[in-house]
């Protein structure tokens, strides 16, 4: 419970003496720190009016009897009660101050709880990514969403939890990050004008994005102008196309003149306060996507850092699963070493948040859990650090049969329960 009259620190500014203990991994207690990278709350709020409105609503007091004069406290975002009293606010350094001096005990308790909740990731809303291994895909076809592990996980959890499947078949980690809003793409619009509905226009960026070279990418969303106008449409990159020149096709409007650059906002950019379940790297490893970092492993880890930074809560809740392996990738192969490097880096950066799903799926344990008897080929592959062929779709080296997905869901649930994030 917060103590009124003193600032409630929402930003981890280096002193962890009084950090709240939130969970244990069985060997060491993990402290509630902002993954060592504390976002400035003012930046989050200034960039997201929906969050700003939500914080104001959460912090509103019904009736405050005494408080400082309104407008004299220098808050970036003041909290004002319904009877016109300013009783605290958000400073630009990311701290919140509550200055309630007299109101009802119930109201004090409610506001303290609301302020506390502002620092926490939701545990009833989750989202999962990155690619076809999350989306559910075999034989060139996406599955029904209720066959893939995110939905199966949702069905296994209590308390009305929802798990959004944000996997897209074929996409690398950068494209996933763009879709959820962790990477903001900025463009110059050719001719300085977004045309009428249905008419494509070339938009160019200087940002280095790790695209899969031979894949067409289409993302629905909006181009947002410097004046805040949002033009809906589809952003497209053609297979083998220019990595810096894309096409935007508006879906409505009669034309919009543009001054300066525009920013792309995806329709999937709505999960920053949700618990993240990230299974990265498969397409980046398969296609050698290095982005601006020079190596696949460095690139994947760098984008994971952007995704973690995108998560808005002060006390972030997220899981990163080690990359899945292919049946033709021995642990000593180039791709096998890359997979291991990504996993090792994640263990160092996020020891409390990393789980070896790739290792589980390349072990005898998955066969035991599925009630399968390993073949000699299975044993050979597992000994080399690869998945057993009998759990991989026929004619494929990467995609698991549907019967594996309940086991992936069970693995994810166990990881959540271990941390006290689900039941």
C-alpha positions as CSV (number, residue, x, y, z in Angstrom):
1,X,0.0,0.0,0.0
2,X,1.3,3.4,-0.9
3,X,1.9,6.0,1.8
4,X,0.2,9.2,0.8
5,X,2.2,12.5,1.1
6,X,5.3,10.8,-0.3
7,X,6.2,10.1,-4.0
8,X,5.4,6.7,-5.4
9,X,8.4,5.7,-7.4
10,X,7.4,4.1,-10.7
11,X,10.7,4.2,-12.4
12,X,13.6,2.0,-11.4
13,X,16.4,4.6,-11.0
14,X,19.1,2.3,-9.8
15,X,18.5,1.8,-6.1
16,X,17.0,-1.7,-5.8
17,X,17.1,-1.8,-2.0
18,X,13.4,-1.7,-1.7
19,X,12.5,-3.5,-4.9
20,X,9.3,-5.6,-4.4
21,X,9.9,-9.4,-4.6
22,X,7.5,-10.8,-7.2
23,X,8.6,-14.4,-7.9
24,X,11.2,-17.0,-7.6
25,X,12.8,-19.3,-10.2
26,X,13.5,-22.0,-7.6
27,X,17.2,-21.0,-7.2
28,X,17.3,-17.2,-6.7
29,X,14.7,-14.6,-5.9
30,X,14.0,-12.2,-8.7
31,X,13.5,-8.6,-7.9
32,X,10.8,-6.4,-9.5
33,X,13.1,-4.3,-11.6
34,X,12.3,-3.0,-15.1
35,X,14.5,-5.6,-16.8
36,X,17.4,-3.2,-16.1
37,X,16.0,-0.8,-18.7
38,X,13.5,1.4,-17.0
39,X,11.4,3.3,-19.6
40,X,10.5,6.9,-18.8
41,X,6.8,6.9,-18.1
42,X,6.4,10.4,-19.5
43,X,7.7,9.2,-22.9
44,X,5.1,6.3,-22.9
45,X,2.3,8.6,-22.0
46,X,3.2,11.4,-24.4
47,X,3.2,8.9,-27.3
48,X,0.0,7.1,-26.6
49,X,-3.2,9.1,-25.9
50,X,-5.1,6.0,-25.0
51,X,-2.6,5.2,-22.2
52,X,-2.7,8.8,-21.1
53,X,-6.5,8.7,-20.8
54,X,-6.4,5.4,-19.0
55,X,-4.0,6.7,-16.4
56,X,-6.1,9.8,-15.8
57,X,-9.2,7.6,-15.3
58,X,-7.3,5.2,-13.0
59,X,-6.0,8.0,-10.9
60,X,-9.1,10.1,-10.6
61,X,-10.4,10.8,-7.1
62,X,-14.1,11.4,-6.6
63,X,-13.8,14.0,-3.8
64,X,-10.6,15.5,-2.3
65,X,-11.1,17.9,0.6
66,X,-7.7,19.6,0.7
67,X,-4.9,19.7,-1.9
68,X,-2.4,22.1,-3.3
69,X,-3.6,24.8,-5.8
70,X,-4.3,23.5,-9.3
71,X,-1.5,24.2,-11.8
72,X,1.3,25.1,-9.4
73,X,3.1,21.7,-9.2
74,X,4.9,21.3,-12.5
75,X,3.5,17.9,-13.4
76,X,3.7,16.6,-16.9
77,X,0.3,15.0,-16.3
78,X,-1.6,16.3,-13.3
79,X,-4.3,14.2,-11.5
80,X,-7.4,16.3,-10.8
81,X,-10.4,15.1,-8.8
82,X,-13.9,15.4,-10.0
83,X,-14.4,18.4,-7.6
84,X,-11.5,20.2,-9.1
85,X,-8.7,19.5,-6.7
86,X,-5.2,18.6,-8.0
87,X,-3.9,15.9,-5.8
88,X,-0.8,14.7,-7.6
89,X,0.6,13.8,-11.0
90,X,3.3,12.4,-13.2
91,X,6.6,14.1,-13.4
92,X,8.8,13.9,-16.6
93,X,11.4,11.8,-14.8
94,X,8.9,8.9,-14.6
95,X,7.8,9.3,-11.0
96,X,4.2,9.6,-9.7
97,X,3.4,11.7,-6.7
98,X,0.1,11.5,-4.8
99,X,-0.5,14.4,-2.4
100,X,-3.9,13.4,-1.0
101,X,-4.3,15.0,2.4
102,X,-7.9,14.1,3.4
103,X,-10.5,11.9,1.7
104,X,-12.2,8.7,2.5
105,X,-10.2,5.6,3.4
106,X,-11.9,3.7,0.6
107,X,-10.9,6.3,-1.9
108,X,-7.3,6.3,-0.7
109,X,-7.2,2.6,-1.1
110,X,-8.7,2.6,-4.6
111,X,-6.2,5.3,-5.8
112,X,-3.2,3.5,-4.3
113,X,-4.3,0.2,-6.0
114,X,-4.8,2.0,-9.3
115,X,-1.3,3.6,-9.1
116,X,0.2,0.2,-8.3
117,X,-1.6,-1.4,-11.2
118,X,-0.1,1.2,-13.6
119,X,3.3,-0.4,-13.1
120,X,2.3,-4.0,-13.8
121,X,1.9,-6.1,-16.9
122,X,-1.5,-7.7,-17.4
123,X,-1.7,-11.4,-16.5
124,X,-5.1,-11.8,-18.1
125,X,-4.1,-10.6,-21.6
126,X,-1.2,-12.3,-23.3
127,X,0.2,-12.2,-26.9
128,X,2.4,-14.8,-28.7
129,X,4.7,-14.6,-31.6
130,X,6.7,-14.7,-33.9
131,X,6.2,-16.9,-37.0
132,X,4.6,-20.0,-38.4
133,X,5.7,-22.1,-35.4
134,X,3.3,-20.0,-33.4
135,X,0.7,-19.3,-36.0
136,X,0.4,-23.0,-36.8
137,X,1.4,-24.1,-40.3
138,X,2.1,-27.2,-42.3
139,X,2.0,-28.1,-46.0
140,X,1.9,-24.5,-47.1
141,X,-1.3,-23.8,-45.2
142,X,-2.0,-21.9,-42.0
143,X,-4.1,-23.8,-39.5
144,X,-7.2,-22.8,-37.8
145,X,-6.2,-20.6,-34.8
146,X,-7.8,-23.0,-32.4
147,X,-5.3,-25.7,-33.4
148,X,-2.1,-23.7,-32.5
149,X,-0.4,-23.6,-29.1
150,X,-1.5,-20.0,-28.1
151,X,-5.2,-21.0,-28.2
152,X,-4.5,-24.3,-26.5
153,X,-2.6,-22.4,-23.8
154,X,-5.5,-20.0,-23.4
155,X,-7.9,-22.9,-22.9
156,X,-5.7,-24.4,-20.2
157,X,-5.5,-21.2,-18.1
158,X,-8.0,-20.1,-15.5
159,X,-9.3,-16.6,-14.7
160,X,-10.5,-15.6,-18.1
161,X,-7.0,-15.2,-19.7
162,X,-6.8,-14.4,-23.4
163,X,-3.8,-15.3,-25.5
164,X,-3.6,-13.5,-28.8
165,X,-1.8,-15.4,-31.6
166,X,0.4,-12.8,-33.3
167,X,2.5,-15.2,-35.2
168,X,2.6,-14.7,-39.0
169,X,4.0,-17.4,-41.2
170,X,7.2,-16.5,-42.9
171,X,8.0,-13.4,-41.0
172,X,11.3,-12.6,-39.4
173,X,11.6,-11.0,-36.0
174,X,11.9,-7.4,-37.3
175,X,8.6,-7.8,-39.1
176,X,6.9,-9.1,-36.0
177,X,8.4,-6.1,-34.1
178,X,7.0,-3.7,-36.6
179,X,3.6,-5.3,-36.4
180,X,3.3,-5.0,-32.6
181,X,4.8,-1.5,-32.6
182,X,8.3,-2.3,-31.1
183,X,9.9,-0.9,-34.3
184,X,8.4,2.4,-35.6
185,X,8.9,2.7,-39.3
186,X,9.3,6.3,-40.6
187,X,8.8,7.0,-44.3
188,X,9.0,9.8,-46.9
189,X,6.0,9.7,-49.2
190,X,6.9,10.1,-52.8
191,X,5.5,13.4,-54.2
192,X,4.4,14.5,-50.7
193,X,0.9,13.2,-51.1
194,X,-0.9,10.1,-50.0
195,X,-3.3,9.4,-52.9
196,X,-7.0,8.5,-52.9
197,X,-8.2,5.1,-51.8
198,X,-6.9,2.2,-53.9
199,X,-4.0,4.1,-55.4
200,X,-0.6,2.8,-54.3
201,X,2.3,5.2,-53.6
202,X,6.0,4.5,-52.9
203,X,7.2,5.3,-49.5
204,X,10.9,5.2,-48.6
205,X,12.8,4.7,-45.3
206,X,16.4,5.0,-44.2
207,X,15.9,2.4,-41.5
208,X,17.7,-1.0,-41.9
209,X,15.1,-3.7,-41.4
210,X,15.9,-7.4,-41.4
211,X,13.4,-8.6,-44.1
212,X,13.4,-12.2,-45.5
213,X,14.7,-11.6,-49.0
214,X,12.3,-13.8,-50.9
215,X,9.1,-13.1,-49.0
216,X,6.3,-10.6,-49.8
217,X,5.1,-8.8,-46.7
218,X,1.8,-7.0,-46.2
219,X,0.9,-5.1,-43.1
220,X,-2.4,-3.4,-42.4
221,X,-2.4,-0.2,-40.5
222,X,-2.2,3.6,-40.9
223,X,0.3,6.1,-42.1
224,X,0.3,8.8,-39.4
225,X,1.3,12.3,-40.6
226,X,3.2,14.9,-38.5
227,X,-0.1,16.6,-37.8
228,X,-1.7,13.4,-36.5
229,X,-3.9,12.5,-39.5
230,X,-4.2,8.7,-39.8
231,X,-4.6,7.3,-43.3
232,X,-5.6,3.6,-43.3
233,X,-4.2,1.1,-45.8
234,X,-1.8,-1.7,-46.4
235,X,2.0,-1.4,-46.4
236,X,3.7,-3.9,-48.8
237,X,7.1,-5.1,-49.6
238,X,7.4,-7.3,-52.6
239,X,9.5,-10.5,-52.8
240,X,13.1,-9.6,-53.7
241,X,12.2,-6.0,-53.6
242,X,14.0,-2.9,-52.4
243,X,14.5,-3.0,-48.6
244,X,14.1,0.7,-48.3
245,X,11.2,1.4,-50.8
246,X,7.9,0.0,-50.0
247,X,4.3,0.5,-51.2
248,X,1.4,1.9,-49.3
249,X,-2.1,1.5,-50.7
250,X,-4.8,3.6,-48.9
251,X,-8.1,1.9,-48.1
252,X,-10.1,5.1,-47.8
253,X,-9.9,8.8,-48.3
254,X,-9.6,11.2,-51.3
255,X,-5.9,12.1,-50.8
256,X,-3.8,13.6,-48.1
257,X,-1.0,16.2,-48.5
258,X,2.0,15.4,-46.4
259,X,4.6,17.7,-44.9
260,X,7.7,15.9,-43.6
261,X,7.8,12.2,-42.8
262,X,5.0,9.8,-41.8
263,X,5.1,6.9,-39.4
264,X,3.5,3.5,-39.9
265,X,1.2,2.2,-37.1
266,X,0.1,-1.4,-37.4
267,X,-3.4,-2.6,-36.5
268,X,-1.6,-5.1,-34.2
269,X,0.1,-2.4,-32.1
270,X,-2.1,-2.9,-29.1
271,X,-0.3,-5.3,-26.7
272,X,2.3,-3.1,-24.9
273,X,0.7,-3.8,-21.5
274,X,0.1,-7.5,-22.2
275,X,2.3,-10.4,-21.1
276,X,4.5,-11.4,-24.0
277,X,5.4,-15.0,-25.1
278,X,8.1,-14.6,-27.8
279,X,9.5,-17.6,-29.8
280,X,12.0,-15.9,-32.0
281,X,14.6,-16.6,-34.7
282,X,13.4,-19.4,-36.9
283,X,13.1,-17.4,-40.2
284,X,16.1,-15.2,-39.4
285,X,18.2,-18.3,-38.9
286,X,16.9,-20.1,-41.9
287,X,17.4,-17.2,-44.3
288,X,20.5,-15.6,-42.7
289,X,18.8,-12.3,-41.8
290,X,21.3,-10.0,-40.2
291,X,19.6,-6.6,-40.3
292,X,22.0,-3.8,-39.2
293,X,23.9,-5.9,-36.7
294,X,26.1,-8.0,-39.0
295,X,25.2,-11.5,-37.7
296,X,22.0,-13.4,-37.3
297,X,22.4,-13.9,-33.5
298,X,23.2,-10.3,-32.8
299,X,20.3,-9.1,-34.9
300,X,17.7,-11.4,-33.2
301,X,18.9,-10.4,-29.8
302,X,19.0,-6.7,-30.7
303,X,15.3,-6.8,-31.8
304,X,14.4,-8.8,-28.7
305,X,15.8,-5.9,-26.7
306,X,13.5,-3.5,-28.7
307,X,10.5,-5.8,-28.0
308,X,11.3,-5.9,-24.3
309,X,11.7,-2.1,-24.2
310,X,8.3,-1.7,-26.0
311,X,6.5,-3.5,-23.2
312,X,5.1,-0.5,-21.3
313,X,4.8,-1.8,-17.7
314,X,7.4,-0.9,-15.2
315,X,7.3,-4.5,-13.9
316,X,7.4,-6.4,-17.2
317,X,6.2,-9.9,-17.6
318,X,7.5,-11.8,-20.6
319,X,8.9,-15.1,-21.7
320,X,11.4,-15.7,-24.4
321,X,11.7,-19.3,-25.7
322,X,14.9,-20.6,-27.3
323,X,14.8,-20.9,-31.1
324,X,13.3,-24.1,-32.6
325,X,15.8,-26.3,-34.5
326,X,15.4,-28.1,-37.8
327,X,15.9,-31.8,-38.3
328,X,18.9,-31.0,-40.6
329,X,20.6,-28.7,-38.1
330,X,23.0,-30.5,-35.8
331,X,24.1,-28.6,-32.8
332,X,27.6,-28.3,-34.4
333,X,26.3,-26.8,-37.7
334,X,26.4,-23.1,-38.5
335,X,22.7,-22.7,-37.8
336,X,22.9,-24.9,-34.7
337,X,25.6,-22.6,-33.3
338,X,23.5,-19.6,-34.1
339,X,20.5,-21.0,-32.3
340,X,22.7,-21.7,-29.2
341,X,24.2,-18.3,-29.3
342,X,20.8,-16.6,-29.3
343,X,19.7,-18.8,-26.4
344,X,22.9,-18.1,-24.4
345,X,22.5,-14.3,-25.0
346,X,18.9,-14.4,-23.8
347,X,20.0,-16.3,-20.7
348,X,22.5,-13.6,-19.9
349,X,20.2,-10.7,-20.6
350,X,17.0,-12.1,-19.2
351,X,17.8,-15.1,-16.9
352,X,14.4,-15.0,-15.2
353,X,12.5,-14.8,-18.5
354,X,14.2,-17.4,-20.8
355,X,13.0,-21.0,-21.3
356,X,14.6,-23.6,-23.5
357,X,11.6,-24.7,-25.6
358,X,13.9,-25.5,-28.5
359,X,15.9,-27.9,-26.3
360,X,12.7,-29.6,-25.1
361,X,11.5,-30.1,-28.6
362,X,14.8,-31.7,-29.6
363,X,14.9,-34.1,-26.6
364,X,13.6,-37.6,-25.8
365,X,11.3,-36.0,-23.3
366,X,8.8,-34.7,-25.9
367,X,8.5,-38.2,-27.3
368,X,7.9,-39.6,-23.8
369,X,5.3,-36.9,-23.1
370,X,3.5,-37.7,-26.4
371,X,3.6,-41.5,-25.7
372,X,5.8,-42.1,-28.8
373,X,8.5,-44.7,-29.2
374,X,11.7,-43.2,-30.7
375,X,12.9,-44.7,-34.0
376,X,16.6,-45.2,-34.7
377,X,16.4,-42.1,-36.9
378,X,14.8,-40.2,-34.0
379,X,17.7,-41.2,-31.7
380,X,20.3,-40.2,-34.3
381,X,18.8,-36.8,-34.8
382,X,18.3,-36.2,-31.0
383,X,21.9,-37.2,-30.3
384,X,23.0,-34.5,-32.9
385,X,20.8,-31.9,-31.2
386,X,17.9,-31.9,-33.6
387,X,14.2,-32.8,-33.2
388,X,12.9,-36.3,-33.8
389,X,11.6,-36.6,-37.4
390,X,8.4,-38.3,-36.3
391,X,7.2,-35.1,-34.7
392,X,7.9,-33.0,-37.8
393,X,5.4,-32.7,-40.7
394,X,6.2,-35.2,-43.5
395,X,8.4,-33.6,-46.2
396,X,9.3,-30.7,-43.8
397,X,12.3,-30.1,-41.6
398,X,10.9,-27.4,-39.4
399,X,7.2,-27.5,-38.7
400,X,5.8,-29.7,-36.0
401,X,2.7,-31.9,-36.4
402,X,-0.4,-30.7,-34.7
403,X,-0.1,-33.2,-31.9
404,X,3.0,-31.4,-30.7
405,X,1.2,-28.1,-30.1
406,X,-0.6,-29.2,-26.9
407,X,2.8,-30.1,-25.5
408,X,4.1,-26.6,-26.4
409,X,1.1,-25.1,-24.7
410,X,1.8,-27.2,-21.6
411,X,5.4,-26.1,-21.6
412,X,4.4,-22.5,-21.8
413,X,1.8,-22.9,-19.0
414,X,4.4,-24.6,-16.7
415,X,6.8,-21.6,-17.3
416,X,4.0,-19.1,-16.4
417,X,2.9,-21.1,-13.3
418,X,6.5,-21.4,-12.1
419,X,6.7,-17.6,-12.0
420,X,3.3,-17.1,-10.4
421,X,1.9,-15.5,-13.6
422,X,-0.9,-18.0,-14.2
423,X,-2.8,-20.9,-12.7
